[in-house]
């Protein structure tokens, strides 16, 4: 594999001026990004829809790959975002992902921003493709494949790639001995592995791509109630401390507009020019987790999710599984 020895960007806040309550629209206020092209997976619901709205609002032409394209077009049109281009793609189906990438390349579009927003969370044990665990396959491997296949247009203009992780990464590192959970499936451990994979993907892509002008960032959007929780009962969410018995969310949860802000900030902020391979939260580079803090479970990034050697190891595993590698 082509490896680059880069001076890593410090995993320390920059003092962006934005924070927990900032919205996606506020972090791009005053920008003019006309002529830029972006792909946002899952860009027709929850955080993805607000991400698309903010980008379109500053002139970006956005493409949204969707498992149900007609449904996506309807949602986008109802949100007054009918000019967004919709493609068909199922992240859990490698053939579908490859078809989308080929169609995008054939379209002649450029590509300045990719936001890997779509995900599934804590689903019952599900197998896709050649028996892959669904959360790892959908949240990580699907995005891995299409970003690698789109490398010609990503590298042509020096794009930014944003991979949505979450505090779920704190639940599990990569189970290199059994990434597909063939022994003892646990829905939260599997979700944690997938979110660690999203973060390590950004670290690996940045290390490999920075020499070509492509920079990558991992993002924790924060706690937001969206369709991501569709596999959870209210009783589970009450037990987790996310809401009370009446369904009222605990303090600290964000609106979708606030939840989309860190993705949009990471994709557009001039403060990040020349930087990459870091984990961001609340519209800034996050601090490493302080294990002695009462907020250690909810704030900062654990070392295993930004470890360079683990990122390269995961890259090689993913390339072997998918048969796709722009840097092979």
HELIX and SHEET records of a PDB file:
HELIX    1   1 UNK A   24  UNK A   27  1                                   4    
HELIX    2   2 UNK A   46  UNK A   57  1                                  12    
HELIX    3   3 UNK A   69  UNK A   78  1                                  10    
HELIX    4   4 UNK A   94  UNK A  107  1                                  14    
HELIX    5   5 UNK A  134  UNK A  135  1                                   2    
HELIX    6   6 UNK A  136  UNK A  141  3                                   6    
HELIX    7   7 UNK A  142  UNK A  149  1                                   8    
HELIX    8   8 UNK A  151  UNK A  157  1                                   7    
HELIX    9   9 UNK A  167  UNK A  171  5                                   5    
HELIX   10  10 UNK A  187  UNK A  209  1                                  23    
HELIX   11  11 UNK A  210  UNK A  212  5                                   3    
HELIX   12  12 UNK A  227  UNK A  231  5                                   5    
HELIX   13  13 UNK A  234  UNK A  239  1                                   6    
HELIX   14  14 UNK A  256  UNK A  259  1                                   4    
HELIX   15  15 UNK A  261  UNK A  268  1                                   8    
HELIX   16  16 UNK A  270  UNK A  272  5                                   3    
HELIX   17  17 UNK A  303  UNK A  305  5                                   3    
HELIX   18  18 UNK A  308  UNK A  322  1                                  15    
SHEET    1   A 8 UNK A  85  UNK A  88  0                                        
SHEET    2   A 8 UNK A  61  UNK A  66  1                                        
SHEET    3   A 8 UNK A  37  UNK A  40  1                                        
SHEET    4   A 8 UNK A 113  UNK A 116  1                                        
SHEET    5   A 8 UNK A 160  UNK A 165  1                                        
SHEET    6   A 8 UNK A 215  UNK A 220  1                                        
SHEET    7   A 8 UNK A 278  UNK A 281  1                                        
SHEET    8   A 8 UNK A 284  UNK A 285 -1                                        
SHEET    1   B 2 UNK A 127  UNK A 128  0                                        
SHEET    2   B 2 UNK A 132  UNK A 133 -1                                        
END                                                                             
